[in-house]
Amino acid sequence: MQIKESSEDYLEKILILSQKNPVVRSIDIVNYMKVSKPSVSVAMKKLRENGYILMDTDGYITLTQEGDKIAQKMYERHIFITQWLQDLGVPEEIASSDACKIEHVLSVETFEAIKRKYKNRRCKNCDGCK
């Protein structure tokens, strides 16, 4: 099933929030993403119906195994691409914003090729790599 970019963003943000907070609620997502409550409500309903999240009776949101898999993938891409762009001289805020756009459109093959090339380049210049 093809997942939409906005759903990937929500899953990634749930992952990030779950690493910072003991529980994640819809209002946490509203505040973190600076989006409306109705938007989050609709998104959570879709994510729940598609089996990406679970929501208990207290409104606590957790990622399912499939949701976590997607969230981890997007988060890895975001962190990597942000760092890559910063290493190229792009200011952090712009790098993060651009990474948020780029992370959704790269194929697996392209992302893995960039990672391989970048890792090899960084390791050649790094005294700490073995």
N, C-alpha and C positions, 0 to 999 in steps of 0.2 A: 504494500500500500504506500502511495506517495504521500508524504507528510508536508504540510505547508510550512513556509518559512516562519510565519508567526507562531505556529505550534512549536517549532524547534526553539524559537526564542523563549517562549513560556517555559518549556521543559528545562532549558539551560538556566533560566532565572530561578526556577524552583530548586534546582541542584545547588546553585550558589547560595541561596537563602538557607537551604538545609545544612550547609556547611557552617553557616554563621549562627544559626538559631536552633534551639532545641525542637521547635515545631514551625511549620510554615502554614500560614492561613492566606486566604484570598486578599485580605487587607494588606498583608505584608507585600504581596505581589503588586498591588495597586501603588503602594508607597514607593517601592523599589523601582518599578518601571515607569512611574508617573503617567499611568493610564487610568481610565475611568473604571469605577466599580462594575458597571454593566458589561464593559468589554472583558474584564477578567472573568466575570460570571459566565458569560457565553463561552469564552475560551476553556474554562475549567470543565464546563459541561461537555464540550467536544472532546477534550482530552480524556475525560472519564469514560465517555461512550466508546472511544477508540481504544481503551485499555492501556493508556499511558500513565494515568494517575489513579490513586485511590483517595477518597475523601471520607473520613469517619464522621460520626454523628456530631462531634465537636467542631467540625469544619477543618480539621487538620489534613493537610495534603501530603501524600507521599508518592514517590515515583514507583511505578511497577518496574519489573525487570526490563521490559521493552522500553519504557519511558526513560529509565536510567541509562540504558545503552545509547539512546539518541542524545540525551543531555550530556553524557560524558564525551561523545564524539564532537558535539558542537562546542563544548567548553574547551576541549583540547585544541580545536582549530582556532578558537578565539584567542586563547593565550598564546599559541604559537605564532599566529599571524600578527598579533599586536606586537610581540617581541621582535619579530622579523622586520616589521615596518619601522619600529623604533631604532633598531640597529642600522637601518638605512638612513636614519636622520629625521624621521617623521616624529613630530611632537606626540607625547603619550595620548592626549585626548583625541587627537585626529587619528592616530594609529588604531586606537580602540574602536572608534566610530567606523573607520573603514573596515577593520577586521570583522565587525558585526555584519557588514554587507557582504564581504568576500566569503566568509565562512560557509554561506549557504549555497553558493554557486559553483564552488570547486568540486570537480569529480574526485572520487577516492584516489584514482590513479594520479591526478595532478597534485593533490595534496601530499601524497606519499612521495612523489618525485621531488617536490620542493623541500620536504623534510629531509630526505636523503642528501640532497645537494647542499642544503644549508648546514646540516649537521657535519658533513665532511669538511665544508669550508671553515666552520667555526673550530672544529677540532684541530685543523692544521695550524691555527693561530693560537691555540690554547695550551699553556704549559701543564694544566691539570689533567688533560685527557690522556688516557693510556691506549 
